[in-house]
Amino acid sequence: MTTDEIGTLADHSAELGRLTTKKAQIHYALEHMPRGGTVEDVRRWLHKQGQVVPTSSHARVIVNEWRARNGMTDTGGHALLTPELIAELDKAETPTPDTPEAPAAEPSKPAGAKGFYFVALMSIGVSVDTSWRFFEQRLGITDVVERVVLFSVMEAALVACGWAMRGGVRQNGRPGPARLVAWALTAFAAFAAFSLSGPVAGTARVLLGPVLGLVMLHLALGIEIRAARRHTTTWAHVGREVRERLLSLLGLGDDGRDALARTRDKAALRAAKLSVASRWTPRRKARLRKALHASHVAHDPVQRDRMLRELGVLQHADKLAETTQPAPW
């Protein structure tokens, strides 16, 4: 699955999580799926987004209603759509004060949760060893009982923060302040590791200790998965925008072209630029021949026309300011 596809799935899951009724979710699926899909296609699409799949008969009625309103033919539905049935369906979908809405189904644990828990438990051993040696060698605490009580505080706090983050995500979709506390404890563990073992060995201790344990707790508790399904944060929007801009800068945007088409288009543009470049450009003729060969303009009329249009724009770029345009008002 590509990065763009993962981002699209997260967008759909976040939007579906804001809809309060199954009818609205099915309408959303019909609006974003390819036209002509069957009722089972709608149910599979919702399941892929992590939603509770409605029954086939329930979904069929809603799909038929939506197709009738949008002037589309039915594809496999056998329920007769009548005004009485639509009214009954709307009544069933509208929550009343006496009929509370059903609670949202808890998302399943991510695959490999037990393995993540096991690795998190193992990483605590590295953190325990670091804390044990730090309290003895740097703080001068030699009493065994006192050392056990003191060094176990950080490890217990990390585990408590993980469970608190899990509870916060279940309630409102946000890990809450426990995440900041957990990373602050990790920063202290890094200080202890660097002070005890130096920058090289200390980095290994902190990465294989509290950092790895915290990441494994995130994965095991499904924090990031539930947060992506229930709430789209500002940082998620920023990250998605940066990713799209980076892909566009590299020429990898999802515009329907394959790798060969992108390569030829870049070569055609490069050939046009080299054609109007000054004669002092290093290896201009050799690079121009190479670009022409890579663009395949000798055998592709469409690509040749594309290159000539680029060349025309570059040759007459200074004429753009002289173009007379009608007043916009």
C-alpha positions as CSV (number, residue, x, y, z in Angstrom):
1,M,0.0,0.0,0.0
2,T,1.4,3.4,-1.0
3,T,1.8,6.4,1.3
4,D,-1.0,8.2,-0.6
5,E,-3.4,5.3,-0.1
6,I,-2.6,5.1,3.6
7,G,-3.4,8.8,3.9
8,T,-6.6,8.5,2.0
9,L,-7.8,5.6,4.3
10,A,-7.0,7.7,7.4
11,D,-9.1,10.6,5.9
12,H,-12.1,8.4,5.2
13,S,-11.9,6.8,8.6
14,A,-11.8,10.1,10.4
15,E,-14.8,11.5,8.4
16,L,-16.8,8.3,9.0
17,G,-16.0,8.5,12.7
18,R,-17.8,11.9,12.8
19,L,-21.0,10.5,11.3
20,T,-23.5,9.4,14.0
21,T,-25.8,7.1,12.0
22,K,-25.2,4.1,9.7
23,K,-27.3,5.7,7.1
24,A,-25.0,8.7,6.9
25,Q,-22.0,6.4,6.7
26,I,-23.5,4.4,3.8
27,H,-24.3,7.6,2.0
28,Y,-20.7,8.7,2.5
29,A,-19.4,5.4,1.1
30,L,-21.7,5.7,-2.0
31,E,-20.4,9.2,-2.6
32,H,-16.7,8.2,-2.4
33,M,-16.8,4.7,-4.1
34,P,-16.7,4.1,-7.8
35,R,-20.2,4.2,-9.3
36,G,-21.9,0.9,-10.1
37,G,-20.8,-1.0,-6.9
38,T,-23.1,-3.5,-5.3
39,V,-24.4,-3.5,-1.8
40,E,-21.7,-6.0,-0.8
41,D,-19.1,-3.6,-2.2
42,V,-20.5,-0.9,0.1
43,R,-20.3,-3.2,3.1
44,R,-16.7,-4.3,2.3
45,W,-15.7,-0.7,1.8
46,L,-17.0,0.3,5.2
47,H,-15.3,-2.7,6.8
48,K,-12.0,-1.7,5.2
49,Q,-12.4,1.7,6.9
50,G,-12.8,0.0,10.3
51,Q,-16.5,0.6,10.6
52,V,-19.1,-1.8,12.0
53,V,-20.7,-3.3,8.9
54,P,-24.5,-3.0,8.7
55,T,-26.6,-6.0,7.8
56,S,-27.1,-6.7,4.1
57,S,-30.8,-6.0,4.1
58,H,-30.4,-2.8,6.0
59,A,-27.7,-1.6,3.7
60,R,-29.7,-2.6,0.6
61,V,-32.6,-0.4,1.5
62,I,-30.4,2.6,2.1
63,V,-28.4,2.0,-1.1
64,N,-31.7,1.7,-3.1
65,E,-33.0,4.9,-1.6
66,W,-29.8,6.8,-2.4
67,R,-29.7,5.5,-6.0
68,A,-33.4,6.4,-6.5
69,R,-32.7,10.0,-5.4
70,N,-29.7,10.3,-7.6
71,G,-31.3,8.7,-10.7
72,M,-29.3,5.5,-10.7
73,T,-30.5,2.0,-11.3
74,D,-30.4,-0.7,-8.6
75,T,-27.6,-3.3,-8.7
76,G,-28.8,-6.4,-7.1
77,G,-31.2,-5.1,-4.5
78,H,-34.6,-6.9,-4.2
79,A,-36.3,-4.8,-1.5
80,L,-39.1,-2.7,-2.9
81,L,-38.6,1.0,-1.9
82,T,-41.9,2.5,-0.7
83,P,-42.6,5.8,1.2
84,E,-43.7,3.7,4.2
85,L,-40.3,1.9,4.2
86,I,-38.4,5.1,3.8
87,A,-40.3,6.6,6.8
88,E,-39.7,3.6,8.9
89,L,-36.0,3.6,8.0
90,D,-35.6,7.3,8.9
91,K,-37.4,6.7,12.1
92,A,-35.1,3.8,13.0
93,E,-32.0,5.9,12.2
94,T,-33.1,9.0,14.2
95,P,-32.2,8.7,17.9
96,T,-34.8,9.6,20.4
97,P,-34.5,10.6,24.1
98,D,-36.0,7.2,25.1
99,T,-33.7,5.3,22.8
100,P,-30.1,6.1,23.4
101,E,-27.6,5.6,20.6
102,A,-25.7,2.4,20.6
103,P,-22.1,2.9,21.8
104,A,-19.5,2.8,19.1
105,A,-17.8,-0.6,18.8
106,E,-14.3,-0.7,20.2
107,P,-11.7,-1.1,17.5
108,S,-9.9,-4.4,17.6
109,K,-6.4,-4.5,18.9
110,P,-3.7,-4.1,16.3
111,A,-2.1,-7.2,14.9
112,G,0.9,-8.4,17.0
113,A,-0.2,-6.7,20.2
114,K,1.1,-9.6,22.3
115,G,4.5,-9.3,20.6
116,F,4.6,-5.6,21.2
117,Y,3.8,-6.1,24.9
118,F,6.6,-8.7,25.1
119,V,9.2,-6.4,23.5
120,A,8.1,-3.5,25.8
121,L,8.6,-5.8,28.8
122,M,12.1,-6.7,27.6
123,S,13.0,-3.1,27.0
124,I,12.2,-2.4,30.7
125,G,15.1,-4.7,31.6
126,V,17.5,-2.4,29.8
127,S,16.0,0.7,31.5
128,V,16.2,-1.1,34.9
129,D,19.9,-1.9,34.4
130,T,20.6,1.7,33.6
131,S,18.7,3.1,36.5
132,W,20.3,0.5,38.9
133,R,23.8,1.5,37.9
134,F,23.0,5.2,37.8
135,F,21.7,5.4,41.3
136,E,24.8,3.5,42.6
137,Q,27.6,5.0,40.6
138,R,26.4,8.6,40.1
139,L,24.1,9.2,43.1
140,G,26.0,7.0,45.6
141,I,23.0,5.0,46.8
142,T,24.4,1.6,47.9
143,D,21.6,0.3,50.0
144,V,19.8,-2.4,48.0
145,V,16.3,-1.8,49.3
146,E,16.6,2.0,48.8
147,R,17.9,1.5,45.3
148,V,15.0,-0.8,44.3
149,V,12.4,1.6,45.6
150,L,14.0,4.6,43.8
151,F,14.9,3.1,40.4
152,S,11.6,1.4,40.0
153,V,9.7,4.7,40.1
154,M,10.5,5.6,36.5
155,E,9.7,2.2,35.1
156,A,6.4,2.1,36.9
157,A,5.6,5.6,35.8
158,L,6.2,4.7,32.2
159,V,3.8,1.8,32.4
160,A,1.2,4.0,34.2
161,C,1.5,6.6,31.5
162,G,0.9,4.0,28.8
163,W,-2.3,2.9,30.4
164,A,-3.4,6.5,31.0
165,M,-2.9,7.3,27.3
166,R,-5.0,4.2,26.4
167,G,-7.8,5.4,28.6
168,G,-7.7,8.9,27.2
169,V,-7.9,7.7,23.7
170,R,-10.9,5.5,24.5
171,Q,-12.7,8.4,26.1
172,N,-12.1,11.3,23.7
173,G,-9.7,10.1,21.1
174,R,-6.6,11.9,22.6
175,P,-3.8,10.4,24.6
176,G,-3.8,13.5,26.9
177,P,-1.0,14.9,29.1
178,A,0.2,11.4,30.0
179,R,2.1,11.3,26.6
180,L,4.1,14.4,27.6
181,V,4.9,12.9,31.0
182,A,6.1,9.7,29.3
183,W,8.4,11.5,27.0
184,A,9.7,13.6,29.9
185,L,10.6,10.4,31.7
186,T,12.3,9.2,28.6
187,A,14.4,12.4,28.5
188,F,15.4,11.8,32.1
189,A,16.4,8.2,31.2
190,A,18.5,9.6,28.3
191,F,20.3,11.9,30.7
192,A,21.0,9.0,33.1
193,A,22.2,6.8,30.3
194,F,24.6,9.5,28.9
195,S,25.9,10.3,32.3
196,L,26.5,6.6,33.1
197,S,27.9,5.3,29.8
198,G,28.8,8.2,27.6
199,P,27.3,9.3,24.3
200,V,27.7,6.1,22.3
201,A,26.8,3.4,24.8
202,G,24.3,5.8,26.4
203,T,22.5,6.2,23.1
204,A,22.2,2.5,22.8
205,R,20.8,2.2,26.3
206,V,18.2,4.9,25.9
207,L,17.1,3.7,22.4
208,L,16.8,0.0,23.5
209,G,15.3,1.0,26.8
210,P,12.6,3.6,27.5
211,V,12.3,4.8,23.9
212,L,11.7,1.3,22.5
213,G,9.4,0.5,25.4
214,L,7.2,3.6,24.9
215,V,6.9,3.0,21.2
216,M,6.0,-0.7,21.7
217,L,3.3,0.4,24.3
218,H,1.9,2.8,21.6
219,L,1.6,-0.1,19.2
220,A,0.4,-2.7,21.6
221,L,-2.4,-0.4,23.0
222,G,-3.4,0.7,19.5
223,I,-3.1,4.3,20.6
224,E,-2.2,5.7,17.2
225,I,-4.7,3.5,15.3
226,R,-7.6,4.6,17.5
227,A,-6.5,8.2,17.5
228,A,-6.4,8.2,13.7
229,R,-9.9,6.7,13.5
230,R,-11.5,9.0,16.0
231,H,-9.7,12.3,15.6
232,T,-7.6,14.0,13.0
233,T,-5.2,16.3,14.7
234,T,-3.6,19.5,13.4
235,W,-0.2,17.7,13.3
236,A,-1.8,15.0,11.1
237,H,-3.0,17.7,8.6
238,V,0.5,19.3,8.7
239,G,2.2,16.0,8.1
240,R,-0.1,15.1,5.3
241,E,0.4,18.5,3.6
242,V,4.2,18.2,4.0
243,R,4.1,14.7,2.5
244,E,2.1,15.8,-0.5
245,R,4.4,18.8,-1.2
246,L,7.5,16.6,-0.9
247,L,6.0,14.1,-3.3
248,S,5.1,16.9,-5.7
249,L,8.6,18.4,-5.5
250,L,10.1,15.0,-6.4
251,G,7.6,14.5,-9.3
252,L,5.9,11.6,-7.6
253,G,2.4,13.0,-7.1
254,D,-0.5,10.7,-7.9
255,D,-1.6,12.2,-11.2
256,G,-2.2,9.0,-13.1
257,R,1.2,8.7,-14.8
258,D,3.5,5.7,-14.5
259,A,7.2,5.9,-13.9
260,L,8.1,5.7,-17.6
261,A,5.7,8.6,-18.5
262,R,7.2,10.8,-15.7
263,T,10.7,10.0,-16.9
264,R,9.9,11.0,-20.5
265,D,8.0,14.1,-19.5
266,K,11.0,15.3,-17.4
267,A,13.4,14.5,-20.3
268,A,11.2,16.5,-22.7
269,L,11.2,19.5,-20.4
270,R,14.9,19.2,-19.9
271,A,15.4,19.1,-23.7
272,A,13.4,22.3,-24.1
273,K,15.4,24.1,-21.4
274,L,18.7,23.1,-22.9
275,S,17.5,24.2,-26.4
276,V,17.2,27.8,-25.2
277,A,20.1,27.7,-22.8
278,S,23.2,29.7,-23.6
279,R,26.0,28.2,-25.6
280,W,28.3,28.4,-22.5
281,T,26.2,25.8,-20.7
282,P,28.5,22.9,-19.8
283,R,28.1,19.9,-22.2
284,R,25.0,21.5,-23.6
285,K,24.9,19.5,-26.9
286,A,25.6,16.1,-25.3
287,R,23.0,16.7,-22.5
288,L,20.5,17.8,-25.2
289,R,21.0,14.7,-27.2
290,K,20.6,12.5,-24.1
291,A,17.4,14.3,-23.1
292,L,15.9,14.0,-26.6
293,H,16.7,10.3,-26.6
294,A,15.2,9.8,-23.1
295,S,12.0,11.7,-24.0
296,H,11.2,9.3,-26.9
297,V,10.1,12.3,-29.0
298,A,11.4,10.6,-32.2
299,H,8.7,7.9,-31.9
300,D,5.9,9.5,-29.9
301,P,4.0,12.4,-31.6
302,V,2.2,13.3,-28.4
303,Q,5.5,13.6,-26.5
304,R,7.1,15.6,-29.4
305,D,4.2,18.0,-29.4
306,R,4.5,18.4,-25.6
307,M,8.2,19.2,-25.9
308,L,7.6,21.8,-28.7
309,R,4.9,23.5,-26.6
310,E,7.3,23.7,-23.7
311,L,9.9,25.1,-26.1
312,G,7.5,27.7,-27.4
313,V,6.6,28.9,-23.9
314,L,10.3,29.2,-23.0
315,Q,11.3,31.0,-26.2
316,H,8.5,33.6,-25.8
317,A,8.4,34.0,-22.1
318,D,9.3,37.7,-22.3
319,K,6.2,38.2,-24.5
320,L,3.9,37.2,-21.6
321,A,3.9,40.7,-20.1
322,E,2.9,42.2,-23.4
323,T,-0.2,40.1,-23.7
324,T,-3.3,42.3,-23.5
325,Q,-6.0,40.9,-21.2
326,P,-9.6,42.1,-20.7
327,A,-10.5,43.9,-17.5
328,P,-11.6,41.4,-14.8
329,W,-14.5,43.8,-13.7
